[in-house]
Amino acid sequence: MKGGTAKTTTAVNLAAYLALTGLRVLLIDLDPQNFATVCLGVETEKVKVSISDVLLDQHNLSDTIYRTNVPHLDLIPADRRLASSDVLLADAPGREKILKEKLERLRG
């Protein structure tokens, strides 16, 4: 949760660069401040389903994918509920594998 170390900036720029080379890229914003979401031009007030819904409410990842203005770059946005997700998932069995399992289903 260390701020100001360019983690999000690096992730957004690397994702955009890879997408511009023609690779299909899916960037998942896992920051409750949703800076990657904002940087990629997704209007946060229009986000209906986010990564929080996937982790906390059992939504499918495919329901959360938003297109960006960068060709080949899609985004799964974040929201402020991520700040409390560790507490909300504390008793969930297999919580450390939720995202991995959902990504495996999305892969095809």
N, C-alpha and C positions, 0 to 999 in steps of 0.2 A: 504494500500500500504506500510505498515511498513515492512521493510526488516530485515533479520537476527533474526527472532524470531522462526524459525523452523516450520513454518506452512506447507510448502511443504514437508519437510523431514518427518514430522509426518504423513501427508496424504499419502505419498508414502509407508512408512513403515507399516502403518495400513492397507492400501489396499493390500499390498503384504502378510501380515500375514493372513488376512481374506481369501484371495485367496488360500493360502497354506493349510488352514483348509478345503478347498473344496467348499467354497462359490463362486459363480460367482460375480465378482466385475468389475465395470466400473468406472475408475477414470477419471474425467474431469479436465484437466489442464486449469485453468483460470488465469494464470499468464503470462503477456507478455514476461517475461524472459524465459518462457517455461522450467523451471528446472525439473519439473516432467517428461516431455517428454524426456528430455536428460537422466535423472536418470534411466528411464525404457528402455533405449536402442533404442528408436525410432530415427532414423537419421532424423534430422530436415530438411535437404535439400531434403529428399525424400517425405516429407509430402506434399500431393497435396491438401487435404481438411482438415481444422482445425476447431476448435470451433468458430473462427472468421467468417468463411464462414457460419456457422449456424446462428450466431447472426446478421451478417451484410448483407449476400447475400442470405438468405432463403434456404440454403442447408438443407438436412435432416441429422439428427444426425447419422443415420445408415451409411451414406456415409463417416463418419469421424472416425469410430472405427478401431483402429489398435491393432493387437495382440502384446503382450509383451512376453518376455522369461519366465515369471512367469505363470505357469499353472492357468487357470481360471481368469486371470487378463487382462482386455482389457483397452485401453486408448483412450481418445479423446484428441488429442494434441492441444497445444496453438501455437500462433505465435505473433510476435511483434505488429500486428494490434490491439491487445486487448488494448494496451496503449491508443488508441484514440477511442475505442468503445463507451465510455460514451458520448463523444462529438458527434460522428456520429449517435448515437441512441437518442439523446436528444429530438428530435421532433417526434420520432416514437410512435404511440399510442400503449399502452400496453407493452412497452419495458421491464417493470419489470417482465412480465410473459412469455417472449419469451422462455427462457430455460425451465421453468416449463412445458409449453405446449408441447414443443418438446420431453421432457423426458417422458411425459405421453403417447405419440404416440409410443415411443420406447419400453415401458415397456413389451409388450407381446413378 
